[in-house]
Amino acid sequence: VQLVESGGGLVQAGGSLRLSCAASGSIFRINNMGWYRQAPGKQRELVATITSGGSTNFADSVKGRFTISRDNAKNTVYLQMNSLKPEDTAVYYCAAVPRGGKDPGYWGQGTQVTVSS
């Protein structure tokens, strides 16, 4: 399974970005998908997840500002980020959980999101 992210960049505080993650390869191996982020000097943290059925979960820090969606026909998951804050600055990683697993087993290469104040 390969995951390729796109859509990162530089945005001013209060702005919006949409990240995309395209999955390819042995897609049947994938169950839940999600987004994680890692800011400089900090541990990687969960941002949002979505199940194959569309159920979602969000970190408290992004609730009400971020949405996650999934297009199973395109094997793509999206992260819509609104009302961005400087503290959202991080490298964002797409992740996928293998069927039967609990933790991500596949990772994208990451895309940088920088929010200026």
Secondary structure, DSSP 4 states (H G I P E B T S, - for coil): -EEEEE--EEEETT--EEEEEEEES-GGGEEEEEEEEE-TTS--EEEEEE-TT--EEE-GGGTTTEEEEEETTTTEEEEEE-S--GGG-EEEEEEEEETT-SS--EE---EEEEEE-
